[in-house]
Amino acid sequence: MPAAFPGGTSVTRLSVYTGACADGLEGGTPHLHTASTEGYVVIGGRGALQTLDTQGFRETELAAGSTVWFTPGTVHRAINRGDLRVVVVMANAGLPEAGDAVMTFPPEIMADPDRYRAAATLPAGERGETMEAAAMRRRELAVQGFRALAGGVAGGDLGPLERFYDHAVALVRPSVAAWRETWERTVAAETRHTAAVLDALARGDGAHLRASALLESPQSPETRWGMCGRLRTHDVLHPVEPPAGTGQAQGQ
C-alpha cells in the first residue's frame, strides 16, 4: 500500500511574513512553481494573494475559510494584512522542496545560475536575527524583480515575463531527471495503486480493504524560514503509525 499522503501531495502550515518591503506591503517572497500546483487554505487572519501570468496582474482577498490554488507558471506573492495563516497543500510532494520554486529575482541574476543560487540560498546553520535578515534580503530582491515584471505586463509588454519563464526553465532543467524519480515513487505510484484497486473492485476483489492502516505525519519540531513566511512542515514522505488507542468504539 503506498504510504504517500492522499494524491501524493504535501502539507505545510504557513505564517506569512510581516515587516514592510520597499513598496510598503508586508508578506512573502514572490515566486512561481515550474511543475507543481499549489493551494492555500486560509485558517486565520487576513491578507491577499497577488498573482501574475500572461493574462495580467490580479489581487485576490484572503480571509479565514478562503481556498485558492494556482497552476505552474503563476507568479504569486502572499500579502499579510493581519496575522495571515495558511495551510499550504502542494502537488508533487518532494519536488517543491527540491527546487521546483523559482523566485522573481532581477533578470541579470536570473540569467546566471551561480548568481541565482547565491541569492536564493539562505546561510546554512544560521539562526535568529542573522537568518531573518538573510530571508528579508532575499524577499526584497524578489519583490524588486516582481514589480518590474508586473510593470511590464501592465504596460502591455509580456517580454520580461516571457524571458523570466525561459530563465526559470533553464534553472530547473538539470534537476528534472531526479524530480522524475521522486514523482515515480510518490504521485505515479499512488496513481498506479488506485488503478489496481479499481481493477480489483471491478473483479469483486476487496483484499486491499483488509490491509488498511492509519498513518500519521511527523511534525517538524521547529519552524523554518520559508519563501512566504515561517513554516512548520509535515513529513508526508515518511509517515508513521500512531500508537494504538485504548478506548472503545461507540456502541460497545
Secondary structure, 3 states (H helix, E strand, C coil): CCCCCHHHCEEEEEEECCCECCCCCEECCCEEECCCCEEEEEEECEEEEEEEECCEEEEEEEECCCEEEECCCCEEEEEECCCCEEEEEECCCCCHHHCCEEECCCHHHHCCHHHHHHHHCCCCCCCHHHHHHHHHHHHHHHHHHHHHHHHHHHCCCCHHHHHHHHHHHHHHHHHHHHHHHHHHHHHHHHHHHHHHHHHHHHCCCCHHHHHCCCCECCECCCCEECCCEEEEEECCCCCECCCCCCCCCCCC
